[in-house]
Amino acid sequence: MPNWLKKQLMRAFNGKDRRQIRILNHCWFHYQQKLTDSTAGQ
């Protein structure tokens, strides 16, 4: 997981910002899917 995403997730969890947590969670799953798709094609 990228450092910038970890920092933003920690900030969102500490601030109990549910909307931001959902957005970042969606970004993480999109990022993971993109990585698995790119490695599967090799």
C-alpha positions in Angstrom: 0.0 0.0 0.0 1.5 3.4 -0.9 2.6 5.7 1.9 0.3 8.5 0.8 -2.7 6.2 1.1 -1.7 4.9 4.5 -1.4 8.5 5.8 -4.7 9.6 4.4 -6.4 6.4 5.8 -5.0 7.0 9.3 -6.1 10.6 9.2 -9.6 9.6 8.1 -9.8 6.9 10.8 -8.6 9.2 13.5 -11.1 11.8 12.5 -13.9 9.2 12.1 -14.6 10.6 8.6 -16.7 7.7 7.2 -17.1 9.4 3.8 -13.3 9.7 3.4 -12.7 6.1 4.5 -15.1 4.8 1.9 -13.5 6.9 -0.8 -10.0 5.7 0.1 -11.2 2.2 0.4 -12.6 2.3 -3.1 -9.3 3.8 -4.3 -7.3 1.0 -2.7 -9.4 -1.7 -4.3 -9.2 0.0 -7.7 -5.4 0.3 -7.3 -5.1 -3.4 -6.3 -7.3 -4.5 -9.3 -5.2 -2.5 -11.7 -2.0 -4.1 -10.3 -3.4 -7.6 -10.6 -4.7 -7.0 -14.1 -1.3 -5.6 -15.2 0.7 -8.6 -13.7 -1.8 -11.2 -15.1 -1.2 -9.9 -18.6 2.6 -10.5 -18.4 
